[in-house]
């Protein structure tokens, strides 16, 4: 039986669901208006941006978050980390 997720991981999933995911451009200097990045995410949850990234990686390993390539209006591609259908189902039972 899989152990329940910790509160911080559940909160990450809840925020990602409400925001439609979080963007990663490889460097925060390339943020665009309207994109939700780890620095803002970290401030919301009172954790470091590296803490956000570590938790996102843990959620990816659990199959609850997946990267999605997105084209950006300024050109080039970025990555939006989004919750999976499995994560949506898990949140529905919380």
N, CA, C and O atoms as CSV, one atom per row, in Angstrom:
chain,resi,resn,atom,element,x,y,z
A,1,UNK,N,N,0.838,-1.196,0.000
A,1,UNK,CA,C,0.000,0.000,0.000
A,1,UNK,C,C,0.875,1.248,0.000
A,1,UNK,O,O,1.828,1.342,0.773
A,2,UNK,N,N,0.553,2.204,-0.865
A,2,UNK,CA,C,1.316,3.436,-0.950
A,2,UNK,C,C,1.013,4.324,0.248
A,2,UNK,O,O,-0.142,4.482,0.646
A,3,UNK,N,N,2.076,4.904,0.820
A,3,UNK,CA,C,1.879,5.798,1.956
A,3,UNK,C,C,1.226,7.088,1.491
A,3,UNK,O,O,1.448,7.529,0.363
A,4,UNK,N,N,0.419,7.698,2.359
A,4,UNK,CA,C,-0.218,8.958,1.974
A,4,UNK,C,C,0.830,10.043,1.734
A,4,UNK,O,O,1.913,10.020,2.319
A,5,UNK,N,N,0.492,10.982,0.873
A,5,UNK,CA,C,1.398,12.090,0.595
A,5,UNK,C,C,1.482,13.021,1.789
A,5,UNK,O,O,0.518,13.178,2.538
A,6,UNK,N,N,2.633,13.631,1.958
A,6,UNK,CA,C,2.798,14.611,3.029
A,6,UNK,C,C,2.001,15.869,2.683
A,6,UNK,O,O,1.659,16.098,1.523
A,7,UNK,N,N,1.718,16.658,3.674
A,7,UNK,CA,C,0.923,17.870,3.493
A,7,UNK,C,C,1.525,18.840,2.496
A,7,UNK,O,O,0.796,19.477,1.736
A,8,UNK,N,N,2.854,18.961,2.489
A,8,UNK,CA,C,3.478,19.904,1.558
A,8,UNK,C,C,3.303,19.457,0.110
A,8,UNK,O,O,3.102,20.292,-0.771
A,9,UNK,N,N,3.375,18.152,-0.147
A,9,UNK,CA,C,3.182,17.656,-1.511
A,9,UNK,C,C,1.727,17.819,-1.957
A,9,UNK,O,O,1.457,18.150,-3.111
A,10,UNK,N,N,0.811,17.588,-1.046
A,10,UNK,CA,C,-0.604,17.800,-1.375
A,10,UNK,C,C,-0.875,19.269,-1.681
A,10,UNK,O,O,-1.635,19.591,-2.594
A,11,UNK,N,N,-0.254,20.149,-0.917
A,11,UNK,CA,C,-0.456,21.586,-1.148
A,11,UNK,C,C,0.122,21.999,-2.506
A,11,UNK,O,O,-0.477,22.810,-3.214
A,12,UNK,N,N,1.268,21.453,-2.866
A,12,UNK,CA,C,1.848,21.716,-4.188
A,12,UNK,C,C,0.847,21.312,-5.269
A,12,UNK,O,O,0.605,22.073,-6.205
A,13,UNK,N,N,0.266,20.122,-5.144
A,13,UNK,CA,C,-0.707,19.655,-6.135
A,13,UNK,C,C,-1.936,20.562,-6.186
A,13,UNK,O,O,-2.436,20.872,-7.268
A,14,UNK,N,N,-2.414,20.981,-5.035
A,14,UNK,CA,C,-3.593,21.860,-4.991
A,14,UNK,C,C,-3.317,23.184,-5.704
A,14,UNK,O,O,-4.134,23.656,-6.495
A,15,UNK,N,N,-2.164,23.770,-5.416
A,15,UNK,CA,C,-1.813,25.045,-6.040
A,15,UNK,C,C,-1.644,24.859,-7.543
A,15,UNK,O,O,-2.120,25.678,-8.330
A,16,UNK,N,N,-0.968,23.784,-7.943
A,16,UNK,CA,C,-0.780,23.536,-9.375
A,16,UNK,C,C,-2.112,23.353,-10.077
A,16,UNK,O,O,-2.287,23.820,-11.202
A,17,UNK,N,N,-3.044,22.687,-9.435
A,17,UNK,CA,C,-4.365,22.505,-10.035
A,17,UNK,C,C,-5.052,23.857,-10.218
A,17,UNK,O,O,-5.638,24.122,-11.268
A,18,UNK,N,N,-4.979,24.703,-9.206
A,18,UNK,CA,C,-5.659,26.000,-9.288
A,18,UNK,C,C,-4.978,26.947,-10.283
A,18,UNK,O,O,-5.651,27.769,-10.905
A,19,UNK,N,N,-3.662,26.844,-10.439
A,19,UNK,CA,C,-2.911,27.738,-11.334
A,19,UNK,C,C,-2.740,27.162,-12.735
A,19,UNK,O,O,-2.256,27.855,-13.631
A,20,UNK,N,N,-3.127,25.911,-12.934
A,20,UNK,CA,C,-2.947,25.284,-14.243
A,20,UNK,C,C,-1.526,24.799,-14.479
A,20,UNK,O,O,-1.138,24.549,-15.620
A,21,UNK,N,N,-0.751,24.666,-13.420
A,21,UNK,CA,C,0.626,24.190,-13.527
A,21,UNK,C,C,1.609,25.274,-13.157
A,21,UNK,O,O,1.223,26.351,-12.702
A,22,UNK,N,N,2.878,24.987,-13.354
A,22,UNK,CA,C,3.940,25.956,-13.094
A,22,UNK,C,C,4.921,25.904,-14.251
A,22,UNK,O,O,5.165,24.834,-14.810
A,23,UNK,N,N,5.480,27.038,-14.614
A,23,UNK,CA,C,6.363,27.135,-15.774
A,23,UNK,C,C,7.828,27.022,-15.375
A,23,UNK,O,O,8.228,27.437,-14.287
A,24,UNK,N,N,8.609,26.456,-16.270
A,24,UNK,CA,C,10.053,26.402,-16.077
A,24,UNK,C,C,10.713,26.758,-17.401
A,24,UNK,O,O,10.471,26.115,-18.422
A,25,UNK,N,N,11.536,27.775,-17.371
A,25,UNK,CA,C,12.228,28.212,-18.586
A,25,UNK,C,C,13.715,27.912,-18.509
A,25,UNK,O,O,14.459,28.221,-19.440
A,26,UNK,N,N,14.151,27.316,-17.415
A,26,UNK,CA,C,15.570,27.028,-17.244
A,26,UNK,C,C,16.286,28.113,-16.459
A,26,UNK,O,O,17.287,27.846,-15.794
A,27,UNK,N,N,15.784,29.315,-16.533
A,27,UNK,CA,C,16.318,30.412,-15.735
A,27,UNK,C,C,15.205,31.416,-15.483
A,27,UNK,O,O,14.433,31.745,-16.384
A,28,UNK,N,N,15.133,31.884,-14.286
A,28,UNK,CA,C,14.037,32.788,-13.918
A,28,UNK,C,C,14.154,34.156,-14.590
A,28,UNK,O,O,13.200,34.934,-14.589
A,29,UNK,N,N,15.320,34.445,-15.161
A,29,UNK,CA,C,15.481,35.714,-15.866
A,29,UNK,C,C,14.659,35.754,-17.144
A,29,UNK,O,O,14.448,36.825,-17.714
A,30,UNK,N,N,14.194,34.597,-17.598
A,30,UNK,CA,C,13.418,34.528,-18.834
A,30,UNK,C,C,11.922,34.412,-18.595
A,30,UNK,O,O,11.172,34.014,-19.486
A,31,UNK,N,N,11.492,34.761,-17.390
A,31,UNK,CA,C,10.055,34.714,-17.091
A,31,UNK,C,C,9.290,35.683,-17.962
A,31,UNK,O,O,9.794,36.743,-18.335
A,32,UNK,N,N,8.066,35.304,-18.281
A,32,UNK,CA,C,7.167,36.160,-19.048
A,32,UNK,C,C,5.956,36.503,-18.177
A,32,UNK,O,O,5.588,35.718,-17.303
A,33,UNK,N,N,5.336,37.655,-18.402
A,33,UNK,CA,C,4.134,38.008,-17.643
A,33,UNK,C,C,3.075,36.911,-17.769
A,33,UNK,O,O,2.850,36.362,-18.848
A,34,UNK,N,N,2.446,36.615,-16.667
A,34,UNK,CA,C,1.385,35.621,-16.663
A,34,UNK,C,C,1.857,34.206,-16.405
A,34,UNK,O,O,1.037,33.319,-16.166
A,35,UNK,N,N,3.173,33.971,-16.448
A,35,UNK,CA,C,3.688,32.633,-16.142
A,35,UNK,C,C,3.877,32.489,-14.636
A,35,UNK,O,O,4.292,33.429,-13.958
A,36,UNK,N,N,3.574,31.323,-14.132
A,36,UNK,CA,C,3.683,31.023,-12.701
A,36,UNK,C,C,4.952,30.202,-12.500
A,36,UNK,O,O,5.044,29.066,-12.965
A,37,UNK,N,N,5.934,30.781,-11.803
A,37,UNK,CA,C,7.250,30.159,-11.638
A,37,UNK,C,C,7.517,29.764,-10.189
A,37,UNK,O,O,6.766,30.113,-9.278
A,38,UNK,N,N,8.607,29.027,-10.007
A,38,UNK,CA,C,8.941,28.471,-8.703
A,38,UNK,C,C,9.177,29.540,-7.636
A,38,UNK,O,O,8.909,29.292,-6.460
A,39,UNK,N,N,9.671,30.718,-8.012
A,39,UNK,CA,C,9.895,31.763,-7.000
A,39,UNK,C,C,8.570,32.225,-6.395
A,39,UNK,O,O,8.450,32.357,-5.177
A,40,UNK,N,N,7.595,32.466,-7.238
A,40,UNK,CA,C,6.277,32.873,-6.753
A,40,UNK,C,C,5.639,31.736,-5.950
A,40,UNK,O,O,5.042,31.959,-4.897
A,41,UNK,N,N,5.777,30.529,-6.464
A,41,UNK,CA,C,5.251,29.326,-5.808
A,41,UNK,C,C,5.859,29.205,-4.405
A,41,UNK,O,O,5.148,28.975,-3.427
A,42,UNK,N,N,7.174,29.362,-4.324
A,42,UNK,CA,C,7.866,29.257,-3.044
A,42,UNK,C,C,7.403,30.296,-2.045
A,42,UNK,O,O,7.222,29.992,-0.866
A,43,UNK,N,N,7.208,31.531,-2.512
A,43,UNK,CA,C,6.721,32.589,-1.611
A,43,UNK,C,C,5.333,32.243,-1.071
A,43,UNK,O,O,5.038,32.476,0.101
A,44,UNK,N,N,4.486,31.685,-1.938
A,44,UNK,CA,C,3.132,31.315,-1.502
A,44,UNK,C,C,3.172,30.283,-0.379
A,44,UNK,O,O,2.372,30.334,0.555
A,45,UNK,N,N,4.114,29.347,-0.483
A,45,UNK,CA,C,4.163,28.228,0.451
A,45,UNK,C,C,5.235,28.381,1.536
A,45,UNK,O,O,5.417,27.492,2.368
A,46,UNK,N,N,5.933,29.505,1.518
A,46,UNK,CA,C,7.013,29.782,2.475
A,46,UNK,C,C,8.104,28.708,2.425
A,46,UNK,O,O,8.565,28.226,3.460
A,47,UNK,N,N,8.505,28.343,1.205
A,47,UNK,CA,C,9.638,27.441,1.008
A,47,UNK,C,C,10.514,28.037,-0.100
A,47,UNK,O,O,10.068,28.895,-0.862
A,48,UNK,N,N,11.739,27.581,-0.178
A,48,UNK,CA,C,12.650,28.100,-1.204
A,48,UNK,C,C,12.233,27.615,-2.588
A,48,UNK,O,O,11.497,26.636,-2.719
A,49,UNK,N,N,12.710,28.307,-3.614
A,49,UNK,CA,C,12.411,27.865,-4.972
A,49,UNK,C,C,13.047,26.501,-5.220
A,49,UNK,O,O,12.485,25.685,-5.951
A,50,UNK,N,N,14.212,26.240,-4.622
A,50,UNK,CA,C,14.820,24.915,-4.750
A,50,UNK,C,C,13.962,23.865,-4.051
A,50,UNK,O,O,13.865,22.728,-4.512
A,51,UNK,N,N,13.346,24.245,-2.947
A,51,UNK,CA,C,12.421,23.334,-2.261
A,51,UNK,C,C,11.228,22.984,-3.139
A,51,UNK,O,O,10.757,21.847,-3.139
A,52,UNK,N,N,10.738,23.978,-3.893
A,52,UNK,CA,C,9.640,23.733,-4.836
A,52,UNK,C,C,10.106,22.737,-5.893
A,52,UNK,O,O,9.411,21.763,-6.185
A,53,UNK,N,N,11.283,22.983,-6.466
A,53,UNK,CA,C,11.812,22.108,-7.514
A,53,UNK,C,C,11.995,20.682,-7.005
A,53,UNK,O,O,11.671,19.723,-7.705
A,54,UNK,N,N,12.513,20.544,-5.788
A,54,UNK,CA,C,12.703,19.207,-5.208
A,54,UNK,C,C,11.375,18.482,-5.033
A,54,UNK,O,O,11.275,17.283,-5.291
A,55,UNK,N,N,10.372,19.203,-4.601
A,55,UNK,CA,C,9.055,18.591,-4.411
A,55,UNK,C,C,8.410,18.225,-5.754
A,55,UNK,O,O,7.752,17.191,-5.875
A,56,UNK,N,N,8.606,19.086,-6.757
A,56,UNK,CA,C,8.088,18.769,-8.090
A,56,UNK,C,C,8.735,17.494,-8.627
A,56,UNK,O,O,8.063,16.665,-9.241
A,57,UNK,N,N,10.024,17.341,-8.399
A,57,UNK,CA,C,10.724,16.136,-8.841
A,57,UNK,C,C,10.172,14.906,-8.127
A,57,UNK,O,O,9.968,13.865,-8.752
A,58,UNK,N,N,9.929,15.020,-6.826
A,58,UNK,CA,C,9.346,13.903,-6.074
A,58,UNK,C,C,7.975,13.543,-6.631
A,58,UNK,O,O,7.648,12.364,-6.766
A,59,UNK,N,N,7.166,14.559,-6.958
A,59,UNK,CA,C,5.834,14.314,-7.518
A,59,UNK,C,C,5.915,13.704,-8.913
A,59,UNK,O,O,5.068,12.894,-9.289
A,60,UNK,N,N,6.933,14.090,-9.682
A,60,UNK,CA,C,7.138,13.476,-10.999
A,60,UNK,C,C,7.446,11.991,-10.842
A,60,UNK,O,O,6.914,11.161,-11.579
A,61,UNK,N,N,8.294,11.664,-9.894
A,61,UNK,CA,C,8.663,10.264,-9.660
A,61,UNK,C,C,7.462,9.423,-9.245
A,61,UNK,O,O,7.410,8.222,-9.509
A,62,UNK,N,N,6.502,10.065,-8.596
A,62,UNK,CA,C,5.284,9.371,-8.170
A,62,UNK,C,C,4.229,9.321,-9.277
A,62,UNK,O,O,3.175,8.709,-9.106
A,63,UNK,N,N,4.514,9.964,-10.407
A,63,UNK,CA,C,3.570,9.973,-11.516
A,63,UNK,C,C,2.410,10.931,-11.320
A,63,UNK,O,O,1.351,10.761,-11.924
A,64,UNK,N,N,2.605,11.946,-10.470
A,64,UNK,CA,C,1.534,12.899,-10.172
A,64,UNK,C,C,1.714,14.235,-10.886
A,64,UNK,O,O,0.790,15.047,-10.945
A,65,UNK,N,N,2.897,14.453,-11.420
A,65,UNK,CA,C,3.215,15.680,-12.157
A,65,UNK,C,C,3.984,15.270,-13.405
A,65,UNK,O,O,4.801,14.349,-13.374
A,66,UNK,N,N,3.708,15.976,-14.517
A,66,UNK,CA,C,4.416,15.673,-15.758
A,66,UNK,C,C,4.790,16.957,-16.477
A,66,UNK,O,O,4.065,17.949,-16.416
A,67,UNK,N,N,5.932,16.931,-17.162
A,67,UNK,CA,C,6.324,18.105,-17.943
A,67,UNK,C,C,5.586,18.135,-19.276
A,67,UNK,O,O,5.370,17.101,-19.907
A,68,UNK,N,N,5.208,19.334,-19.690
A,68,UNK,CA,C,4.551,19.532,-20.984
A,68,UNK,C,C,5.274,20.668,-21.700
A,68,UNK,O,O,5.437,21.757,-21.151
A,69,UNK,N,N,5.696,20.408,-22.906
A,69,UNK,CA,C,6.377,21.439,-23.695
A,69,UNK,C,C,5.343,22.480,-24.140
A,69,UNK,O,O,4.256,22.129,-24.597
A,70,UNK,N,N,5.692,23.750,-24.003
A,70,UNK,CA,C,4.810,24.831,-24.439
A,70,UNK,C,C,5.607,25.832,-25.266
A,70,UNK,O,O,6.748,26.161,-24.941
A,71,UNK,N,N,4.990,26.305,-26.331
A,71,UNK,CA,C,5.591,27.372,-27.124
A,71,UNK,C,C,5.260,28.694,-26.447
A,71,UNK,O,O,4.142,28.904,-25.976
A,72,UNK,N,N,6.234,29.567,-26.406
A,72,UNK,CA,C,6.047,30.841,-25.730
A,72,UNK,C,C,5.820,31.946,-26.755
A,72,UNK,O,O,6.373,31.888,-27.853
A,73,UNK,N,N,5.018,32.950,-26.416
A,73,UNK,CA,C,4.703,34.029,-27.355
A,73,UNK,C,C,5.945,34.774,-27.852
A,73,UNK,O,O,5.948,35.316,-28.957
A,74,UNK,N,N,6.988,34.798,-27.040
A,74,UNK,CA,C,8.213,35.516,-27.420
A,74,UNK,C,C,9.139,34.655,-28.259
A,74,UNK,O,O,10.229,35.086,-28.639
A,75,UNK,N,N,8.704,33.444,-28.546
A,75,UNK,CA,C,9.534,32.510,-29.307
A,75,UNK,C,C,10.211,31.524,-28.384
A,75,UNK,O,O,10.398,31.788,-27.197
A,76,UNK,N,N,10.570,30.401,-28.934
A,76,UNK,CA,C,11.213,29.370,-28.127
A,76,UNK,C,C,10.201,28.572,-27.342
A,76,UNK,O,O,9.006,28.866,-27.332
A,77,UNK,N,N,10.707,27.573,-26.697
A,77,UNK,CA,C,9.836,26.686,-25.932
A,77,UNK,C,C,10.166,26.771,-24.452
A,77,UNK,O,O,11.268,27.151,-24.056
A,78,UNK,N,N,9.207,26.416,-23.671
A,78,UNK,CA,C,9.371,26.296,-22.241
A,78,UNK,C,C,8.720,25.009,-21.800
A,78,UNK,O,O,8.241,24.224,-22.619
A,79,UNK,N,N,8.706,24.804,-20.517
A,79,UNK,CA,C,8.078,23.621,-19.952
A,79,UNK,C,C,7.073,24.063,-18.903
A,79,UNK,O,O,7.369,24.893,-18.044
A,80,UNK,N,N,5.892,23.496,-18.991
A,80,UNK,CA,C,4.895,23.696,-17.937
A,80,UNK,C,C,4.772,22.360,-17.223
A,80,UNK,O,O,4.511,21.330,-17.844
A,81,UNK,N,N,4.959,22.391,-15.935
A,81,UNK,CA,C,4.753,21.205,-15.118
A,81,UNK,C,C,3.272,21.181,-14.754
A,81,UNK,O,O,2.751,22.141,-14.187
A,82,UNK,N,N,2.605,20.093,-15.079
A,82,UNK,CA,C,1.162,19.982,-14.857
A,82,UNK,C,C,0.855,18.718,-14.070
A,82,UNK,O,O,1.608,17.746,-14.113
A,83,UNK,N,N,-0.255,18.746,-13.354
A,83,UNK,CA,C,-0.640,17.550,-12.620
A,83,UNK,C,C,-1.278,16.552,-13.579
A,83,UNK,O,O,-1.886,16.932,-14.580
A,84,UNK,N,N,-1.133,15.298,-13.263
A,84,UNK,CA,C,-1.665,14.224,-14.099
A,84,UNK,C,C,-3.095,13.899,-13.689
A,84,UNK,O,O,-3.582,14.370,-12.661
A,85,UNK,N,N,-3.756,13.093,-14.499
A,85,UNK,CA,C,-5.118,12.648,-14.180
A,85,UNK,C,C,-5.128,11.898,-12.844
A,85,UNK,O,O,-6.085,11.987,-12.076
A,86,UNK,N,N,-4.065,11.171,-12.588
A,86,UNK,CA,C,-3.953,10.437,-11.317
A,86,UNK,C,C,-3.942,11.408,-10.126
A,86,UNK,O,O,-4.545,11.136,-9.087
A,87,UNK,N,N,-3.251,12.537,-10.293
A,87,UNK,CA,C,-3.208,13.543,-9.232
A,87,UNK,C,C,-4.573,14.185,-9.028
A,87,UNK,O,O,-4.977,14.437,-7.893
A,88,UNK,N,N,-5.288,14.450,-10.119
A,88,UNK,CA,C,-6.639,15.022,-10.022
A,88,UNK,C,C,-7.535,14.068,-9.236
A,88,UNK,O,O,-8.304,14.496,-8.374
A,89,UNK,N,N,-7.433,12.787,-9.534
A,89,UNK,CA,C,-8.240,11.787,-8.820
A,89,UNK,C,C,-7.860,11.737,-7.344
A,89,UNK,O,O,-8.731,11.659,-6.478
A,90,UNK,N,N,-6.571,11.783,-7.061
A,90,UNK,CA,C,-6.111,11.764,-5.673
A,90,UNK,C,C,-6.652,12.977,-4.906
A,90,UNK,O,O,-7.109,12.843,-3.771
A,91,UNK,N,N,-6.598,14.151,-5.525
A,91,UNK,CA,C,-7.086,15.365,-4.861
A,91,UNK,C,C,-8.606,15.297,-4.631
A,91,UNK,O,O,-9.111,15.837,-3.647
A,92,UNK,N,N,-9.312,14.647,-5.522
A,92,UNK,CA,C,-10.770,14.534,-5.375
A,92,UNK,C,C,-11.150,13.723,-4.145
A,92,UNK,O,O,-12.256,13.866,-3.623
A,93,UNK,N,N,-10.251,12.882,-3.685
A,93,UNK,CA,C,-10.530,12.023,-2.532
A,93,UNK,C,C,-9.920,12.552,-1.237
A,93,UNK,O,O,-9.898,11.850,-0.225
A,94,UNK,N,N,-9.435,13.765,-1.268
A,94,UNK,CA,C,-8.839,14.371,-0.060
A,94,UNK,C,C,-9.869,15.146,0.725
A,94,UNK,O,O,-9.548,15.721,1.765
